[in-house]
Amino acid sequence: MRTIKRLLLMVLLLAVLLASAFGYYVISPLTLSTSPLEFTLNKGSSLKAAARQMEQAGALPNDWMFVLLARMLGKSAQIQAGNYELKTAVTMLELLTIVTEGKAAQSKFSIIEGWTFNQFRAALNSNPAIQHDSATLSEVEILRRIGATGTYAEGHFFPDTYYFTKGSSDLALLERAYKTMQLHLQESWQKRAPDLPFMSPYEALILASIVEKETGLESDRGMVAAVFINRLRKGMPLQTDPTVIYGLGENFDGNLRKRDLLADTSFNTYTRAGLPPTPIALPGLASIQATLHPASTSALYFVARGNGSSQFSNTLSEHNNAVNRYQR
């Protein structure tokens, strides 16, 4: 009996020591691999996947202790997807608070899929938690300040939720959104389907922005991309209204008229074959992946059914019948 009691005492003592060590560890500041440190938690990530993403980014020394802490505190299902930035070292407990209740530790800003760059800038300028260092800068000046190349900003910023310390510069957020888009675009480009009619990732980004604006139903996205790709392969004009609307800019009053479709501009895909010169919006990852992995189809036309979905057709006669059915 004495031996059993000693063993139980030793086990109890060991448990207390381990619990104390664990408690001390979770309230001690973590060492960040870089400062500031940025990491992204992908949509739909499980607790283990989120912890692994933080470990790979350098926010955690190991993932299993974070998983254990989250489970102990009943926060396993509360992880919020988004792009996070840590400017100073935090404890594991504070990190858990940040990624489950981001608004309590940081401010957040969401870039919406399908926004234009001007809409993005307007939302930035109206956010009181952000320091507005870019408000008086031109597009070209913004691109230079964040280390981007090119002349046009449209399409280059990734739609996501970004967490940041209150008072951070909007240029820092612009740079993060730009780098996140470059990362996703390059990764998707490397894994693209063969024989696509694109000479560069930028051309894929242009079409992805059109797919973003033309897709009403998520399940149609691959088909919408395929129709445009089939048209590009055949040298047919894309004939998509969103590009014409984008080209009209502030002159668009909500009604697209026949004269607008006939007026030749660089963004009028009725009068010109091929892609427009720039993206027309900020596409999300789903549109980028659909563009680089389109559905397998011979369809060359589609028309909105009126319920968010589209009717796809292989021939003009089929398309005209669909237009008569759903649009007239």
N, C-alpha and C positions, 0 to 999 in steps of 0.2 A: 504493500500500500504506500509505504514511504517513497518507493521508487516512482510509482505512478504519480503521486502528488508532486514530486520534484519535476517530472517530465511535463506535467500540466502547468506548473509554475514557470518552467523554462519556455514553454510554448506561448504562455500568456505574456511573459516578459518580452519575448521576441516579437509578438504581435504589436505590443505597445511601442517598441523601438521602431518597427517598420512603419507603423502609423505616424509616429512622430517625425520620422525621416521624410515620409511622403508629404506630411503637412508642411514641413519646413521647405521642401522642394517646390511645392506649388505656390508658395508665397514669396519665393526668392526671385529676383529679376532674372529673366532669361537673357542670354547673350545673343544678340542679333548678328547675323552674318554680314550685314551691311547696314548703314544708317544714312538716310531712312531706308526701311525695308518694305517692299511691296510684294503682296501675294494675292492670288485669285482663288476663290472657292467656286468651283463650277456648279452650275444649276443641276439639281438632282443628286448631288454628292451625298453619300452616306456619311455617318460620323467617322468611320475608319478612313474613307476616301478623303474627307476634308482634312483630317489629321495628317494623312500622308502628304497632301498638297502643301500643308504648312511646313512639314519637316523638309520636304524637297526644296522649298523656297528659303529655308534657313531661319524660320521663325520658331521652330521647335528642335531640341536635340534628339528627341525620339517621339514617336506617335502614340505608343501604347499607354503611356502615363496620362496623356491628354484624354484618350478614349476612356480610361478608367475614371478620371476625374469627372468627365461629362456624365458618365453613367451613374456615378455616385450621387451627383447633384440633380439627377433627373432631367438633364438638358440634351439628351442624345438626339432628339428630333427637332431641336430648335436652331440648328445651324443655318445661318443666312448666307445665301450665295452672294457674291459680289467681289469687287476689287478693293483690297484693304491696303492702308499705308500705316506703318509704325514709325514714328519719328524718334521715339526714345524706347529704351528697354521697358518691358512690362513683365509681370509675373504670369505664370501659367493660368492662374485664376482670373487675372485681368484679361488675358487673351481670350479665355472662354467667354467672359462677359462681352468682349468686343464682337466676337463672331456670332453670339446668340442674341445680343441686345445692342447691336452696333450703334444705335442712336443714343444709347446711354453713355458711350465712351467717345464717339466720334460723330461728326456730321456726315450726311450722305447726300449724294447727288446722282440722279438717274438720267442716263441718256437713253431716249426711247428709239427703238428700231423704226426706221423710216423717216425720222427727223431729217431736215436739211441742216447744213452747217449753220445757216443763219438762225434757225430755230434753236439749235444747240447754244449758240452764242447769246441769244436773247434770254434763255433760261439761266445761263451762267451769270449774266449781268444783273438779273433780278434776284439772285440768291444772296441773302444777307450774311450768310456764314462764310462767304468766299471773298478774298481780297481781289478786287477787280483791276489787275495789272494789264489786262489785254483789251480793256474797253475802248481805248483810243487807237489801237494798233490795226493795221490792215491785215488781210489774210496772209500776204507774203511775209509781213513782219512777224506775225504769229508763228508761221512755219519756221522761220529762221531762228526765232527765240527758243523753240522747242527742239531744235536740231533736226527738223524734217527737210526733205528735199522737195522739189517741185514748186509749182506756181499756184495750184488750186488746192484748197483745203477740203473741198467737198468729198465725202466718202471715206476720209482717212481716219475717222475716230470711232472707236468700237462702242456700240450700245451696251451698257452694263450699269450696275449700281456701284458707285465709287464712294468709299468711306475715307474721310480725311479729318485732320485736326482743324477745328474752327479757326478761321483767319488765314488758312493756307492760300497761296496764290492760285488764281485760276490758270495761270501758265503751267503750274505743276500738274493740275488735273488734266489740262489739255495734253501735256506731254505723256501722262500715263495712258490716256485714252488712245493717243496716237500709237504708242509702243505696243499696247495691247492689240490694236487692230493689225499692226505689222506682224506680230507674233502669230495670230490666228490665220492671217492671210497666207503667210509663208508656209506654215505647217500644213494648211489645207492644199496649197499649191503643190507641195512636194508629194502629196498623196492623191493627186487628181486622177481622174479617169483618162485613158489614152485617147489620142486623136481629137482633142477639143480644139475649136477654132480660135484659140487665144495665143497671142505672141508673148504675153507677159502677165504676171499677177494683177497688174493694174487694169488690163482689159477685162480680166475676170471680175474685178471689183466693180467695174462699170456695169457689167451685165447683172451682177448680184444686186446692185442698187435698183435696177429696173425690176428684177424678180421680187424684191422687197415691196415695191410700190404696187405691183400687179397681183400679188397673192392675197386672196381673201380668206382662203381656208388652208390650214397648215398641210393637210394631206395632198393639196394640189401643187405644192411648191416645186417638186421635182418635175412635174409635167409642164408647168409654166416655163421653167428653165429650159426644158427640152424643146419646147416649141421655138423659143428664140434661138437656140443653138442650131436647130434644124434650118431655120431661116438664114442664119449667118452662113451655114455651109452651102446653101443654094444661091447665095447672093441676093436674097430677097430683102426688102426693107423690113425692119422690125415692126413698124406701124403700131406704136404703143403711145397712148395718150399721155401718160405721166412725163415722158421726155418733152413733149410739146408744151405741157403746162409748166415744166421747170424752165424751159426756154423763155416763156412769157414773163416769168418773174412777177414783179409787182403789178404788171398789166393784166394778170389773170384775175377776173372778177368772180370766179366760181362757175362760169359757163364756158365750155369749150365749143367754139363755133366752127363752121365749115371753113371760113376764111382763115382761121388759125391753123387748120390742118393743111391748107394750101400755101400758106406763107413760108417760103424757104428760109430756114435758119439752121445753124449747126446742130441744134437739138431736135429738129423736126425729122423724126424717123419715118414719116410718110413720104417726104420728098427726097430723103437721102438714105442710101443703103449703109449697112455697117453700124458700128457703135457710135454713140454721141461722143464728144471730146472728153467729157469728164463724167464721173458718177452723178446721179441726180438726188442722192440721199445717203444716209448712213445705214448700210445693210447690217443685219444681224448675222450671227454664225450660221443659222439654218439656211439663209439665202446664199451665203458663200458656199456652203457645202452642197446645196442643191445645184448651184451653177457649175461646180467642179465634179459633181456626180449626178448628172441629170437622169431622169427616167428614160427607159428604153421605149421609144415610141416613134412613129412616123408622122405624128400630128404636126400641122403647120398653122393651126388656127385655134383660138379659144374665145369664148364669149361668156360673160357673167350670167348666171342663171337667176340672179336676184336674191339668192339666199346666202351669199358668201362664197358659193362654189362656182366652178366654171365647167362649161361644156367644151370638150376638145374634139376637133375634126381633122381628118386627113386631107380632105379636098375642099375646094372653094364652094362647090355645090352643097356639101354637107354643112359647111359653115353658114352659108346663106340661109339654109333651112333652120339651123339653130338660132340665128339672129331673129328670123321671123317668129320663131317659137317663144324666145325668151325676152326679146327687146321690143317687139312691135305689137 
